[in-house]
Amino acid sequence: MTKKKRIDVLLHKFVPKHVLLTKEESQNLLEKYRIDVNDLPQIFEKDPVAIAIGAKEGDIVKIIRDSNTTVKSVDYFRYVKKEKV
């Protein structure tokens, strides 16, 4: 039998840092921008990074991308959702 080698997607150079927000941080984000969770772009629960960080449906993920411009980084947010089959 051959073993499959598992690759840590979080270590790939093209995968930005992903941080799972706490419930309090999520609520603060929604209040700050006066939005509903459904207003955020989505990331599916089966996404390799979502699986790697343990994100579940209803969670909010902060994605931190390094920037080559005047700012150090740019933050994006995604709402974790189950895929419809």
HUJO-V810645 format. One record per residue. N is the residue number from 1. RES is the residue in one small letter. NEAR is the number of other ideal C-beta (glycine too) atoms within 12 Angstrom. Layout:
N/RES/NEAR, N/RES/NEAR
This chain:
1/m/3, 2/t/4, 3/k/5, 4/k/6, 5/k/6, 6/r/11, 7/i/11, 8/d/13, 9/v/18, 10/l/21, 11/l/13, 12/h/14, 13/k/9, 14/f/11, 15/v/21, 16/p/22, 17/k/23, 18/h/31, 19/v/25, 20/l/26, 21/l/28, 22/t/14, 23/k/15, 24/e/11, 25/e/19, 26/s/28, 27/q/16, 28/n/17, 29/l/28, 30/l/21, 31/e/13, 32/k/11, 33/y/16, 34/r/9, 35/i/18, 36/d/14, 37/v/25, 38/n/13, 39/d/15, 40/l/25, 41/p/17, 42/q/26, 43/i/32, 44/f/23, 45/e/25, 46/k/19, 47/d/26, 48/p/20, 49/v/28, 50/a/31, 51/i/21, 52/a/22, 53/i/27, 54/g/15, 55/a/31, 56/k/21, 57/e/20, 58/g/21, 59/d/32, 60/i/40, 61/v/40, 62/k/29, 63/i/30, 64/i/20, 65/r/19, 66/d/16, 67/s/13, 68/n/9, 69/t/9, 70/t/7, 71/v/11, 72/k/11, 73/s/17, 74/v/17, 75/d/23, 76/y/22, 77/f/31, 78/r/32, 79/y/32, 80/v/34, 81/k/24, 82/k/18, 83/e/13, 84/k/9, 85/v/6
